[in-house]
Amino acid sequence: MGGAGTVLGGRYRLIEKIGGGAMGSVWRAEDTVLARQVAVKILRSELFEDGTAAQRFRREAQLVAAIDHPGVVHVHDYGEGGADGDERCAYIVMELIDGRPLDRVLADTGPMGVERTLDLVAGALDALHAAHRRDIVHRDVKPSNLMVRTDGRVTVTDFGIARALASTKLTAPFAIIGTALYMSPEQAEGAALGPATDLYSIGVVCYELLVGEPPFTGDGPLQIALKHVNQPVPELPETFPVAVRALVARALAKKPEERFADAAARGGAGPGGQQAPGGGRAAGGGGGGPYHGVGAVTNGSARASLGGCEPGGGVARRRARGGRRPGRRSGTRGASGARVAWRAARAGARPDPQAAGRSPSGPARCP
């Protein structure tokens, strides 16, 4: 494949290379038909002859195109063929995001504040929830695959090793695929993966944004992967709010079923817990589960229990009536409850001028 000036598919003129990796390169390009700039991801020519690599690349385009969410990079086109008579190639045409990868933002700013971190994480969870509703697991969530737009919104990119849960596997049995620094224990062991593996990776990202480095490092990928499997996750310093430390600890639980696995699992109360109208634990409920002492974060009382109030109590009222927002499925796989939890923790992380004199374990009262 040629360089700048090369035209793909008789339409996309390459302008400059803006990224790349083991699978190929990403270019800024001009769509000469619609007169707009786009991003073009090009599979390395030698991999095009590899049937598995080419099939995985094509599947990436299909999977991402199936996800309709502003937090997931949009796919405009897919093509295969020669580049102006040159060697054969495959390419994906995507929206050109005006922003920077989260890893570069972190390198420039250093550790981020709690509210900014939780805001970024909540945005990523929104996008992952949309993927999980399609039964798509990303499997490589990390800062370099999270683009921060100039307006602050997060976009999830690079679904190159994503897998549709119901599809035929393109990964060999027991193969380890992903990035070791952000890899879930079950991913490191080559086990079957579900949405919970993405939520573990999000927990690692959150930890890194808050502290400045991921929870596990080492001399090589194997050593780091084994730490994810065998070593306890370092706790966040006590300077962080209790709710934030509890959420990150739950996201980084070794067993997938102890994380935010799906809406049904999040809805159950722990031992001694009190069942809330919507299936979540009521604020102040007892029990020794991951949210013990934190309060409910999976129902309408979440914001109150963590130091904020749900304006108008809309979620609580809707669930008390037994209803839910139109178009939402009950018990869907993915990040739904996790994103509610993170937003609730973000509310609890803000200073509460009415908190003076209130018992630390007592829930706030909405006016």
C-alpha positions in Angstrom: 0.0 0.0 0.0 1.3 3.5 -0.8 1.5 6.5 1.5 0.0 9.9 1.5 -1.9 10.7 -1.6 -3.0 7.1 -2.2 -6.7 6.7 -3.0 -8.6 3.7 -1.6 -11.7 2.5 -3.3 -11.6 5.3 -5.7 -12.8 7.6 -3.0 -10.6 7.9 0.2 -7.4 9.9 -0.3 -4.9 9.3 2.5 -3.5 12.5 4.0 -1.3 11.6 7.0 -0.7 8.7 9.3 -2.1 9.3 12.8 -1.7 5.9 14.5 -0.8 2.3 14.1 -0.1 -1.0 15.8 0.5 -4.7 15.1 -2.5 -5.1 12.9 -2.0 -2.1 10.7 -2.1 1.7 10.5 -4.7 4.5 10.9 -4.7 7.4 8.5 -6.4 10.8 8.3 -8.1 10.8 4.9 -10.4 12.8 2.7 -13.7 11.3 1.5 -13.7 12.8 -2.0 -17.3 12.0 -2.6 -18.8 13.6 0.5 -16.1 16.2 1.0 -15.3 15.3 4.6 -12.4 14.0 6.6 -12.4 10.5 7.9 -10.2 8.0 9.6 -9.1 5.0 7.6 -7.8 1.9 9.4 -5.7 -0.3 7.1 -4.9 -3.9 7.7 -1.2 -4.7 7.1 -0.8 -6.2 3.6 0.9 -9.3 4.8 -1.9 -10.0 7.2 -4.5 -9.7 4.5 -3.3 -13.0 3.1 -3.9 -14.6 6.6 -7.5 -15.8 6.5 -8.0 -15.5 10.2 -6.6 -12.0 10.5 -8.6 -10.7 7.5 -11.7 -12.3 8.9 -11.2 -10.7 12.3 -10.6 -7.3 10.7 -13.8 -7.7 8.7 -15.7 -8.8 11.8 -14.4 -5.7 13.6 -16.1 -3.5 11.0 -19.4 -5.5 11.3 -19.5 -5.4 15.1 -18.8 -1.7 15.5 -21.3 -0.9 12.7 -24.0 -2.7 14.7 -23.5 -0.5 17.7 -25.5 2.7 17.5 -24.1 4.9 20.3 -22.4 8.3 20.4 -19.7 6.8 22.7 -18.7 4.2 20.1 -16.7 5.2 17.1 -18.9 5.2 14.0 -18.0 3.0 11.0 -18.9 4.5 7.6 -17.5 1.9 5.2 -15.4 -1.2 4.7 -13.5 -2.1 1.6 -11.0 -4.6 0.1 -8.9 -4.4 -3.0 -5.9 -2.9 -4.5 -4.7 0.6 -3.7 -4.4 2.2 -7.2 -3.1 -1.0 -8.6 -0.7 -1.7 -5.6 -0.8 -4.6 -3.3 -4.2 -5.8 -2.0 -5.4 -4.5 1.4 -8.5 -4.2 3.6 -9.6 -1.0 5.3 -12.3 0.3 7.6 -13.5 3.9 7.2 -14.6 5.5 10.4 -15.4 8.9 11.8 -12.4 11.1 12.5 -12.5 11.9 16.2 -11.3 15.4 17.3 -9.5 14.5 20.5 -6.7 12.5 22.0 -6.3 9.0 23.5 -6.8 8.9 27.2 -3.3 7.6 27.8 -1.8 10.7 26.3 -4.1 12.9 28.3 -3.0 11.1 31.5 0.7 11.4 30.5 0.2 15.2 30.2 -2.0 15.8 33.3 -0.8 13.1 35.8 -3.4 11.6 38.2 -6.9 13.0 37.8 -9.4 14.2 40.4 -12.2 11.9 41.5 -15.0 13.7 39.7 -13.1 13.9 36.4 -12.1 10.3 36.6 -15.6 9.1 37.4 -17.1 11.2 34.7 -14.7 9.7 32.1 -15.4 6.2 33.4 -19.2 6.7 33.3 -18.9 7.8 29.7 -17.0 4.7 28.8 -19.5 2.5 30.6 -22.3 4.0 28.6 -20.6 3.0 25.4 -19.7 -0.5 26.7 -23.3 -1.0 27.8 -24.4 -0.4 24.3 -21.9 -3.0 23.1 -22.9 -5.5 25.8 -26.6 -5.1 24.8 -25.5 -6.4 21.4 -23.7 -9.3 23.2 -20.4 -7.8 22.1 -17.4 -7.9 24.5 -14.5 -5.5 23.7 -11.8 -7.6 25.4 -9.1 -4.8 25.2 -10.4 -1.8 27.1 -7.5 0.4 28.0 -6.6 4.2 28.0 -5.2 4.1 24.4 -8.5 2.7 23.2 -10.5 5.5 24.9 -10.6 8.7 22.9 -11.3 11.9 24.8 -12.9 14.4 22.5 -12.2 18.2 22.8 -15.6 18.6 24.5 -14.7 16.1 27.2 -16.8 13.1 26.0 -15.3 9.7 25.8 -15.4 7.4 22.7 -14.5 3.7 22.8 -12.4 2.6 19.8 -10.5 -0.4 18.5 -12.8 -3.3 18.6 -10.1 -5.4 16.8 -10.2 -8.3 19.2 -13.9 -7.9 20.3 -16.1 -10.9 20.1 -19.8 -11.4 19.7 -20.8 -13.9 22.4 -23.0 -15.9 20.0 -20.6 -16.0 17.1 -18.0 -18.6 16.0 -14.8 -18.0 17.9 -11.8 -16.8 15.9 -9.5 -17.2 18.9 -7.9 -20.6 19.6 -9.1 -22.4 22.7 -7.2 -21.2 25.8 -5.5 -18.5 23.9 -4.6 -15.3 25.8 -5.6 -12.2 24.0 -5.6 -8.6 25.2 -3.3 -6.2 27.0 -1.7 -7.6 30.2 -1.8 -4.3 32.2 -5.6 -4.2 31.9 -6.4 -7.9 31.6 -9.0 -9.6 33.8 -8.0 -12.8 35.7 -10.2 -15.0 33.5 -8.7 -13.4 30.4 -5.2 -14.2 31.6 -6.3 -17.8 32.2 -7.7 -18.2 28.7 -11.2 -18.8 30.1 -14.6 -17.9 28.6 -15.2 -14.2 28.7 -18.3 -12.1 29.2 -19.1 -8.4 29.8 -17.6 -8.7 33.3 -14.1 -8.8 31.7 -14.6 -5.3 30.2 -15.8 -4.0 33.6 -12.6 -5.4 35.2 -10.5 -3.5 32.6 -12.5 -0.3 33.3 -11.7 -0.8 37.0 -8.0 -0.9 36.1 -8.4 2.2 34.0 -10.2 4.0 36.9 -7.4 2.9 39.3 -4.7 4.3 37.0 -6.5 7.6 36.4 -6.8 8.1 40.2 -3.3 6.9 41.2 -1.2 7.5 38.1 -0.3 3.9 37.4 -2.1 0.6 37.0 -2.5 -1.7 40.0 -0.1 -4.3 38.6 3.2 -3.8 36.7 6.1 -6.1 36.0 9.0 -7.1 33.8 6.8 -8.6 31.1 3.2 -9.5 30.0 3.3 -12.9 31.6 4.4 -11.7 35.0 1.7 -8.9 35.0 -1.0 -11.4 33.9 -0.1 -13.8 36.7 -0.4 -10.9 39.2 -3.9 -10.2 38.0 -4.7 -13.8 38.7 -2.9 -14.4 42.0 -2.2 -11.2 43.8 -4.6 -9.1 45.8 -5.4 -5.8 44.2 -3.7 -2.9 46.0 -6.3 -0.8 47.7 -6.8 2.9 46.8 -5.4 5.2 49.5 -7.8 6.2 52.3 -7.7 9.8 51.0 -10.2 8.7 48.4 -14.0 8.6 49.3 -15.2 5.4 50.7 -17.7 4.9 47.9 -15.0 5.3 45.3 -12.7 2.8 46.9 -15.6 0.3 47.3 -16.6 0.7 43.6 -13.1 0.2 42.3 -12.5 -2.8 44.6 -15.7 -4.4 43.3 -14.8 -3.8 39.7 -11.4 -5.5 40.4 -12.8 -8.5 42.1 -11.0 -11.7 41.0 -14.2 -13.6 40.3 -16.4 -12.3 37.5 -19.6 -13.0 39.5 -18.4 -10.7 42.2 -18.2 -7.7 39.8 -20.9 -5.8 38.0 -21.8 -8.9 35.9 -25.3 -8.0 34.8 -28.4 -6.1 35.8 -30.0 -9.2 37.6 -26.9 -9.9 39.6 -26.5 -6.3 40.7 -30.2 -6.2 41.7 -29.8 -8.8 44.4 -29.3 -7.9 48.0 -26.4 -9.3 50.0 -26.8 -11.3 53.2 -28.9 -9.3 55.6 -29.5 -6.7 52.9 -32.9 -5.1 52.4 -34.5 -5.5 49.0 -35.4 -2.2 47.4 -38.5 -1.8 45.1 -36.4 -2.1 41.9 -34.5 -5.1 43.1 -31.5 -3.2 44.4 -30.4 -3.0 48.0 -32.1 -0.2 50.0 -29.9 2.6 51.4 -28.5 1.7 54.7 -29.2 -2.0 54.3 -26.9 -4.4 56.1 -24.9 -7.3 54.8 -21.4 -8.1 54.0 -21.4 -7.7 50.2 -19.2 -5.4 48.2 -21.3 -2.4 49.0 -21.4 -2.9 52.8 -21.2 0.5 54.4 -21.5 2.3 51.1 -25.2 2.3 50.5 -27.3 1.4 47.5 -25.9 2.3 44.1 -28.2 0.3 41.9 -31.5 2.0 42.5 -33.2 5.4 42.7 -31.9 6.1 46.2 -28.3 5.8 45.1 -27.5 9.4 44.9 -29.1 10.1 48.3 -27.1 7.4 50.0 -23.8 8.7 48.6 -24.3 12.3 49.3 -26.5 13.6 46.5 -30.2 13.5 45.5 -31.8 12.2 42.4 -33.6 15.3 41.0 -37.3 14.7 41.2 -36.8 11.1 42.3 -37.7 10.0 38.8 -35.9 6.6 38.8 -37.2 5.8 42.3 -40.7 6.6 41.4 -40.6 4.7 38.2 -39.3 1.6 39.9 -41.7 1.9 42.7 -44.5 1.8 40.2 -42.9 -1.3 38.7 -42.2 0.5 35.4 -39.0 1.4 33.6 -37.9 3.7 30.8 -39.3 2.6 27.4 -36.8 0.8 25.3 -34.8 -0.5 28.2 -34.6 -4.3 28.7 -34.6 -5.7 32.2 -31.6 -7.9 33.1 -29.5 -7.0 30.1 -25.9 -8.0 30.2 -23.2 -5.4 30.6 -22.4 -2.1 32.1 -25.8 -0.7 33.0 -25.6 -1.1 36.8 -21.9 -0.3 36.9 -22.5 3.1 35.2 -25.2 3.9 37.7 -22.9 3.0 40.5 -20.1 5.2 39.1 -22.4 8.1 38.6 -23.7 7.7 42.2 -20.2 7.6 43.5 -19.3 10.7 41.6 -22.3 12.4 43.2 -21.0 11.2 46.6 -17.5 12.5 45.9 -18.7 16.1 45.6 -18.6 18.2 48.8 -22.0 18.2 50.5 -22.5 21.4 52.4 -25.4 19.8 54.4 -23.3 16.9 55.5 -22.0 18.6 58.7 -23.2 16.8 61.8 -24.6 13.9 59.8 -23.6 10.3 60.8 -21.0 9.0 58.4 -23.1 5.8 57.8 -26.4 7.6 57.6 -28.0 8.3 54.2 -28.6 11.8 53.0 -32.2 13.0 52.9 -33.6 14.5 49.8 -35.6 17.7 50.4 
